Amino acid sequence: MKTSDFYYDLDERLIAQTPIEKRDMSRLLVYDRQTKQVEHRIFLEITEYLRPGDALVINETKVLPARLYGIKKGTGRECEFLLLRRLSLDEWDVILKPGRKLKIGDTVVFSDDLYAEILKKKQDGVTEVRFLFDGVFEEILDRLGEMPLPPYIHEKLEDKSRYQTVYAKDEGSAAAPTAGLHFTPGLLQKIEESGVAVARLTLHVGLGTFRPVKTKNIEDHIMHEEYYSVPETAAEAINSARNKGGRVVAVGTTSVRTLESVAGHDGVISAGSGYTGIFITPGYRFKAVDALITNFHLPESTLLMLVSALAGREETLALYKTAVEERYRFFSFGDAMLIL
């Protein structure tokens, strides 16, 4: 299939620049794959579509304040680092701007207690660096770093916590699993009290998730690997739900990719951790996931292709057309969609 097969027109005024005041008051487009019906609801009403015995799967990854601004030592040139993946205590994979102006051996100064040395240039604009710091790196990063908001968001985020899910726990992501931004502690409690199991796993969002597809044919696109972890408790909850006839409802494409990476051919989930570069496109046969809660995604993105694999390409593009006509808010701080 061609990448252009996943293009749609979007009015840029629909791109949400700021989060809604109450997380669970965002709009919710509901699509039933069996009946082909579309409903327009509010996110807190999602409880009406979850059944006792289902398993709701959430990604507990926590976003790092992963964007750092510094100055190249000796020239005074301004530089930007986006932290992607920790390799050791002091070494990271990052994306640099301007990447071509920084050479191996160069030093970038962020503050009196934080420097970085360029170690190695890798593929696709990724660079390996070593940080030199005085104190606790995480504390310095929390002080100096900014939330790595996508480039289509131009408004400054005053409250860093709004780019985190309320259940964020395992620090390591370079972007938020945005479908989870709609949940509140009260809504999650209500869901659990209704008899739905909440299974918690982790996939650290990195270049694999948000790297644009630049190839003409989607089959030629290569996903970067991202770290995941599925605890025994999560695997047991999901397998138990499936065995009893419940559905597995994934919150976000990151949860989908994790589940489909660890599921056997029979759909049984295995606990464990590792790296996945799974690329889900139309024609893929889902082994574990029955339903999906997701945000609206960029045209021609791997995320849109994953949604199309579950709902159908033409159906997905029709849903996006409906969302545009109904003036839904798009992307990270936007509204949500439930595919049943």
C-alpha positions as CSV (number, residue, x, y, z in Angstrom):
1,M,0.0,0.0,0.0
2,K,1.1,3.6,-0.6
3,T,1.7,6.1,2.2
4,S,-0.6,8.5,0.3
5,D,-3.4,6.1,0.8
6,F,-3.5,7.3,4.4
7,Y,-3.8,11.0,3.7
8,Y,-6.7,13.2,4.7
9,D,-7.4,16.9,4.7
10,L,-7.4,18.7,8.1
11,D,-8.2,22.3,9.0
12,E,-5.2,23.3,11.1
13,R,-7.6,25.3,13.3
14,L,-8.8,21.9,14.7
15,I,-5.4,21.0,16.1
16,A,-5.7,21.3,19.9
17,Q,-3.1,23.7,21.3
18,T,-4.0,23.4,24.9
19,P,-5.5,20.6,27.1
20,I,-9.2,20.8,28.0
21,E,-9.9,21.9,31.6
22,K,-11.4,18.6,32.7
23,R,-9.7,15.6,31.2
24,D,-12.7,13.4,31.0
25,M,-14.9,16.1,29.4
26,S,-13.3,15.8,26.0
27,R,-15.5,14.6,23.1
28,L,-15.6,10.9,22.2
29,L,-16.4,9.5,18.8
30,V,-17.6,5.9,19.1
31,Y,-17.5,3.5,16.1
32,D,-19.1,0.0,16.2
33,R,-17.4,-2.2,13.6
34,Q,-20.3,-4.6,13.6
35,T,-23.2,-2.2,13.1
36,K,-21.1,0.5,11.4
37,Q,-22.8,3.1,13.6
38,V,-21.2,6.3,14.8
39,E,-22.1,8.0,18.1
40,H,-20.9,11.3,19.5
41,R,-20.4,11.3,23.2
42,I,-18.4,12.7,26.1
43,F,-15.3,10.7,27.3
44,L,-16.6,10.1,30.8
45,E,-19.5,8.2,29.2
46,I,-17.1,5.5,28.0
47,T,-18.2,3.4,31.0
48,E,-21.4,2.7,29.0
49,Y,-19.3,0.8,26.4
50,L,-17.2,-1.2,28.8
51,R,-18.6,-4.5,30.2
52,P,-18.0,-6.4,33.4
53,G,-15.3,-9.0,32.6
54,D,-13.5,-6.8,30.1
55,A,-9.8,-5.9,30.6
56,L,-8.8,-2.2,30.1
57,V,-5.1,-2.1,29.2
58,I,-3.2,1.2,30.1
59,N,0.4,2.2,29.5
60,E,2.0,3.5,32.7
61,T,5.0,5.1,30.9
62,K,5.9,8.6,32.2
63,V,7.2,11.4,29.9
64,L,10.6,12.8,30.6
65,P,11.1,16.5,30.4
66,A,13.2,15.4,27.5
67,R,13.9,18.6,25.5
68,L,17.1,20.4,26.5
69,Y,18.5,23.6,25.2
70,G,22.2,24.3,25.3
71,I,25.2,26.1,23.6
72,K,28.0,24.5,21.7
73,K,31.2,25.0,23.5
74,G,33.6,27.2,21.7
75,T,31.1,28.7,19.2
76,G,28.1,29.8,21.2
77,R,25.8,28.1,18.7
78,E,22.4,27.3,20.2
79,C,21.5,23.5,20.3
80,E,18.5,21.4,21.1
81,F,18.5,17.9,22.4
82,L,15.5,15.5,22.4
83,L,16.3,12.5,24.7
84,L,15.1,9.3,23.2
85,R,16.5,6.3,25.1
86,R,18.8,5.8,28.0
87,L,21.7,3.5,27.2
88,S,23.6,3.6,30.5
89,L,24.0,5.8,33.6
90,D,25.2,8.7,31.6
91,E,24.8,7.8,27.9
92,W,21.7,8.4,25.8
93,D,20.4,8.3,22.2
94,V,19.1,11.7,21.3
95,I,18.0,13.8,18.3
96,L,20.0,16.9,17.8
97,K,19.3,20.3,16.2
98,P,21.2,21.4,14.3
99,G,22.4,17.8,13.8
100,R,24.8,18.4,11.0
101,K,26.6,21.2,12.8
102,L,27.5,19.1,15.8
103,K,30.4,16.7,15.3
104,I,31.8,13.8,17.2
105,G,33.8,15.1,20.1
106,D,31.9,18.4,20.4
107,T,30.7,19.5,23.8
108,V,27.4,21.2,24.5
109,V,26.8,23.2,27.7
110,F,23.4,23.3,29.3
111,S,24.2,24.7,32.7
112,D,27.1,24.9,35.2
113,D,26.2,21.3,36.3
114,L,25.3,19.7,33.0
115,Y,27.3,19.1,29.8
116,A,27.1,16.6,26.9
117,E,29.8,15.1,24.7
118,I,28.9,13.9,21.2
119,L,30.0,10.2,20.9
120,K,28.5,8.6,17.8
121,K,26.2,9.4,14.8
122,K,23.7,6.7,14.1
123,Q,20.9,6.1,11.5
124,D,17.9,8.3,11.0
125,G,19.3,11.4,12.8
126,V,19.9,9.6,16.1
127,T,23.1,10.5,18.0
128,E,24.7,8.8,21.0
129,V,25.9,11.3,23.6
130,R,27.4,11.2,27.1
131,F,26.2,13.5,29.8
132,L,28.6,15.0,32.3
133,F,26.8,16.3,35.4
134,D,27.3,17.3,39.0
135,G,24.6,15.8,41.2
136,V,21.6,13.6,40.3
137,F,20.8,13.6,36.6
138,E,17.1,13.2,37.0
139,E,16.9,16.2,39.3
140,I,18.9,18.3,36.9
141,L,16.8,17.2,34.0
142,D,13.6,18.0,35.9
143,R,15.0,21.5,36.5
144,L,16.3,22.3,33.0
145,G,14.2,20.1,30.7
146,E,11.0,20.9,28.9
147,M,8.1,18.6,28.0
148,P,8.7,17.4,24.4
149,L,5.5,18.7,22.9
150,P,5.0,17.9,19.2
151,P,5.9,20.6,16.7
152,Y,2.3,21.3,15.8
153,I,1.6,22.6,19.3
154,H,2.7,26.2,19.5
155,E,1.3,27.2,22.9
156,K,3.5,26.9,26.0
157,L,2.3,24.3,28.4
158,E,2.1,25.9,31.8
159,D,1.4,22.7,33.8
160,K,3.8,19.9,32.9
161,S,1.4,17.3,34.5
162,R,-1.1,17.9,31.7
163,Y,1.2,16.1,29.3
164,Q,1.2,13.1,31.7
165,T,-1.5,10.5,32.3
166,V,-2.8,10.5,35.9
167,Y,-1.4,6.9,36.2
168,A,2.1,7.7,34.7
169,K,4.7,5.8,36.8
170,D,7.7,4.4,34.8
171,E,9.8,7.4,33.5
172,G,11.3,6.9,30.1
173,S,9.1,8.3,27.3
174,A,9.9,11.1,24.8
175,A,6.2,11.6,24.1
176,A,3.0,10.9,26.0
177,P,0.6,8.0,25.3
178,T,-2.0,10.6,24.6
179,A,-5.1,8.3,24.6
180,G,-4.6,8.0,28.3
181,L,-4.7,11.7,28.9
182,H,-8.5,11.6,29.1
183,F,-8.7,9.4,32.2
184,T,-9.1,10.8,35.7
185,P,-8.6,8.8,39.0
186,G,-12.3,9.0,39.6
187,L,-13.2,7.6,36.1
188,L,-10.7,4.7,36.5
189,Q,-12.1,3.9,39.9
190,K,-15.6,3.8,38.5
191,I,-14.4,1.5,35.7
192,E,-12.8,-0.9,38.1
193,E,-15.9,-0.9,40.4
194,S,-18.0,-1.9,37.4
195,G,-16.1,-5.2,37.1
196,V,-13.6,-4.2,34.4
197,A,-10.0,-5.2,35.2
198,V,-7.4,-2.5,34.6
199,A,-4.2,-4.1,33.4
200,R,-1.0,-1.9,33.6
201,L,1.9,-2.3,31.3
202,T,4.7,0.0,29.9
203,L,5.9,1.0,26.5
204,H,8.4,3.9,26.5
205,V,7.4,6.1,23.5
206,G,10.3,6.9,21.3
207,L,11.3,7.5,17.7
208,G,9.4,4.3,16.6
209,T,6.0,5.8,17.5
210,F,6.3,9.4,16.2
211,R,8.8,9.0,13.3
212,P,7.1,10.1,10.1
213,V,6.7,7.7,7.2
214,K,8.9,9.0,4.4
215,T,8.8,6.0,2.1
216,K,6.4,5.9,-0.9
217,N,5.2,2.4,0.0
218,I,4.4,1.6,3.6
219,E,6.1,-1.8,3.4
220,D,9.5,0.0,3.0
221,H,9.1,1.9,6.3
222,I,11.2,0.6,9.2
223,M,10.0,1.1,12.8
224,H,12.5,1.9,15.5
225,E,12.4,-0.4,18.5
226,E,10.9,0.7,21.8
227,Y,11.2,-0.8,25.2
228,Y,8.2,-2.5,26.8
229,S,7.4,-4.4,30.0
230,V,4.4,-6.6,30.8
231,P,4.1,-7.6,34.4
232,E,2.7,-11.0,35.5
233,T,-0.3,-9.2,37.0
234,A,-1.1,-7.6,33.7
235,A,-0.7,-10.8,31.7
236,E,-2.9,-12.7,34.2
237,A,-5.7,-10.1,34.2
238,I,-5.8,-10.0,30.4
239,N,-5.7,-13.8,29.9
240,S,-8.3,-14.2,32.6
241,A,-10.6,-11.7,30.8
242,R,-10.2,-13.5,27.5
243,N,-10.8,-16.9,29.0
244,K,-14.1,-15.7,30.5
245,G,-15.3,-14.1,27.3
246,G,-14.3,-10.6,28.1
247,R,-12.8,-8.1,25.6
248,V,-9.3,-6.6,25.7
249,V,-9.7,-2.9,25.3
250,A,-6.4,-1.2,24.6
251,V,-5.9,2.4,25.7
252,G,-3.7,3.9,22.9
253,T,-1.7,2.5,20.0
254,T,1.3,1.9,22.4
255,S,-0.8,-0.6,24.4
256,V,-1.8,-2.3,21.2
257,R,1.7,-2.6,19.9
258,T,2.9,-4.0,23.3
259,L,0.1,-6.6,23.5
260,E,0.4,-7.7,19.9
261,S,4.2,-8.1,20.4
262,V,3.9,-10.4,23.4
263,A,0.7,-12.3,22.3
264,G,1.0,-15.9,21.1
265,H,-0.9,-17.1,18.0
266,D,-3.8,-18.1,20.4
267,G,-3.8,-14.5,21.8
268,V,-2.4,-15.6,25.2
269,I,-0.3,-12.8,26.7
270,S,3.2,-13.6,28.1
271,A,4.7,-11.5,30.8
272,G,8.2,-10.1,30.1
273,S,10.2,-7.2,28.8
274,G,12.2,-6.3,25.7
275,Y,12.1,-4.2,22.6
276,T,9.5,-4.2,19.8
277,G,9.6,-2.7,16.4
278,I,6.2,-4.1,15.4
279,F,4.5,-2.2,12.5
280,I,0.8,-2.8,12.3
281,T,-0.8,-2.0,8.9
282,P,-4.0,-3.1,7.1
283,G,-4.1,-6.8,6.6
284,Y,-2.7,-7.5,10.1
285,R,-4.6,-10.1,12.1
286,F,-5.0,-9.0,15.7
287,K,-4.2,-11.7,18.2
288,A,-5.0,-10.0,21.5
289,V,-6.8,-6.6,21.0
290,D,-10.6,-6.4,20.6
291,A,-11.2,-2.7,21.0
292,L,-9.2,0.5,21.0
293,I,-9.4,3.9,22.7
294,T,-7.3,6.4,20.8
295,N,-6.8,10.0,19.8
296,F,-6.9,11.3,16.3
297,H,-3.5,11.0,14.4
298,L,-1.5,12.7,11.8
299,P,-2.1,12.0,8.1
300,E,0.2,9.3,6.7
301,S,1.4,8.3,10.2
302,T,2.1,4.8,11.5
303,L,-0.5,5.5,14.2
304,L,-3.2,6.1,11.6
305,M,-2.1,2.9,9.8
306,L,-2.5,0.9,13.0
307,V,-6.1,2.3,13.5
308,S,-6.8,1.5,9.9
309,A,-5.7,-2.1,10.4
310,L,-8.3,-2.5,13.2
311,A,-11.2,-0.5,11.7
312,G,-10.4,-0.7,8.0
313,R,-8.7,2.0,5.9
314,E,-11.7,3.4,4.1
315,E,-13.8,3.3,7.4
316,T,-11.0,5.1,9.3
317,L,-10.7,7.9,6.7
318,A,-14.5,8.2,6.8
319,L,-14.4,8.6,10.6
320,Y,-11.7,11.2,10.3
321,K,-13.8,13.1,7.7
322,T,-16.8,12.9,10.1
323,A,-14.5,14.2,13.0
324,V,-13.4,17.2,10.8
325,E,-17.0,18.0,9.9
326,E,-18.1,17.7,13.5
327,R,-15.2,20.0,14.6
328,Y,-13.5,17.5,16.9
329,R,-10.1,18.6,18.4
330,F,-7.2,16.7,16.9
331,F,-3.9,15.2,18.1
332,S,-2.2,15.3,21.5
333,F,-4.6,17.5,23.5
334,G,-7.5,16.7,21.3
335,D,-10.6,14.5,21.6
336,A,-10.8,10.7,21.6
337,M,-12.2,7.8,19.5
338,L,-13.4,4.4,20.7
339,I,-13.4,1.6,18.1
340,L,-15.5,-1.4,19.2
